Amino acid sequence: GEIYVFDMGKPVRIADLADKMVRLSGMDPGTDIEIVYTGLRPGEKLYEELLSTTENTLPTHHPRILIGKVRNEDAATVLSKVDHITANTDANELVQAMKDLVPEYRSHNSVYSNFDTPPDRS
């Protein structure tokens, strides 16, 4: 199987989206509906990374649709690692093992961010 990645265009700020939704409902932001800024919650991200820096894309016939080239992992090896993870009871060891399986994952705003490995810039 292949993974297709869509070029979604320019990012949209959540505040602009909320403002537009209120206006499209026929109301006035700040008067009829107040938009409240709560900040990031643990685990929330400021942006979504569709492919990691270790993965590449290939073009398709459509300029805004790409094929994601992802690394291939042996299923038996991954399942063996998952079995080890689920048998382990120490939270720190569990998180470290999961991050070994998915090294590009970053624990932003998490007590486990100290296990993050620096991104591969090659």
JOQUISUL-V728778 format. One record per residue. N is the residue number from 0. SS is DSSP state (a for helix, b for strand, c for the rest). PSI is psi in radians with two decimals (* if undefined). NEAR is the number of other ideal C-beta (glycine too) atoms within 12 Angstrom. Layout:
BEGIN
<<N | SS | PSI | NEAR> <N | SS | PSI | NEAR>>
END
This chain:
BEGIN
<<0 | c | 2.67 | 7> <1 | c | 2.72 | 13> <2 | b | 2.17 | 19> <3 | b | 2.39 | 21> <4 | b | 2.25 | 25> <5 | b | 2.38 | 18> <6 | c | 1.90 | 17> <7 | c | 0.01 | 13> <8 | c | -2.75 | 8> <9 | c | 2.48 | 7> <10 | c | 2.62 | 14> <11 | c | 2.25 | 15> <12 | c | 2.40 | 14> <13 | a | -0.68 | 20> <14 | a | -0.71 | 16> <15 | a | -0.67 | 15> <16 | a | -0.79 | 15> <17 | a | -0.77 | 22> <18 | a | -0.79 | 21> <19 | a | -0.70 | 16> <20 | a | -0.73 | 17> <21 | a | -0.80 | 20> <22 | a | -0.69 | 18> <23 | a | -0.38 | 13> <24 | c | 0.05 | 13> <25 | c | 0.34 | 10> <26 | c | 2.98 | 17> <27 | c | 2.10 | 14> <28 | b | 2.38 | 21> <29 | c | -0.41 | 14> <30 | c | -1.08 | 10> <31 | c | -0.69 | 13> <32 | b | 2.22 | 17> <33 | c | 2.32 | 13> <34 | c | 2.11 | 22> <35 | c | 2.28 | 11> <36 | c | 2.09 | 10> <37 | c | -0.24 | 10> <38 | c | 3.09 | 10> <39 | c | 2.43 | 14> <40 | c | 2.82 | 10> <41 | c | 2.25 | 13> <42 | c | -0.24 | 14> <43 | c | 2.66 | 15> <44 | c | 2.68 | 16> <45 | c | -0.44 | 13> <46 | c | 2.81 | 14> <47 | c | 2.18 | 13> <48 | c | 1.98 | 18> <49 | c | -0.67 | 19> <50 | c | 2.54 | 22> <51 | c | 2.97 | 23> <52 | c | -0.25 | 17> <53 | c | -0.06 | 19> <54 | c | 2.59 | 22> <55 | b | 2.98 | 17> <56 | b | 2.71 | 22> <57 | b | 2.57 | 17> <58 | b | 2.77 | 16> <59 | c | -3.01 | 17> <60 | c | -0.32 | 10> <61 | c | 2.27 | 12> <62 | c | -0.34 | 10> <63 | c | 0.19 | 14> <64 | b | 2.17 | 18> <65 | b | 2.76 | 23> <66 | b | 2.19 | 20> <67 | b | 2.18 | 23> <68 | b | 1.92 | 18> <69 | c | 2.76 | 21> <70 | c | 2.51 | 18> <71 | c | 2.26 | 10> <72 | c | 2.47 | 16> <73 | c | 2.15 | 10> <74 | a | -0.71 | 10> <75 | a | -0.68 | 10> <76 | a | -0.78 | 14> <77 | a | -0.76 | 19> <78 | a | -0.65 | 14> <79 | a | -0.73 | 16> <80 | a | -0.71 | 23> <81 | a | -0.72 | 20> <82 | a | -0.76 | 14> <83 | a | -0.76 | 20> <84 | a | -0.81 | 23> <85 | a | -0.40 | 14> <86 | a | -0.28 | 13> <87 | c | 2.47 | 17> <88 | c | -0.23 | 10> <89 | c | 2.14 | 12> <90 | a | -0.73 | 15> <91 | a | -0.72 | 15> <92 | a | -0.63 | 18> <93 | a | -0.84 | 21> <94 | a | -0.75 | 23> <95 | a | -0.73 | 24> <96 | a | -0.69 | 25> <97 | a | -0.68 | 25> <98 | a | -0.48 | 24> <99 | a | -0.62 | 22> <100 | a | -0.63 | 22> <101 | c | 1.35 | 25> <102 | c | -0.39 | 22> <103 | c | -0.14 | 22> <104 | c | 2.35 | 24> <105 | c | 2.32 | 24> <106 | c | 1.14 | 22> <107 | c | 2.37 | 19> <108 | c | 0.66 | 16> <109 | c | 2.64 | 21> <110 | c | -0.24 | 14> <111 | c | 0.15 | 22> <112 | a | -0.33 | 16> <113 | a | -0.25 | 13> <114 | a | -0.11 | 23> <115 | c | 2.42 | 22> <116 | c | 2.59 | 20> <117 | c | 2.50 | 11> <118 | c | 2.54 | 14> <119 | c | 2.03 | 12> <120 | c | 0.27 | 8> <121 | c | * | 8>>
END
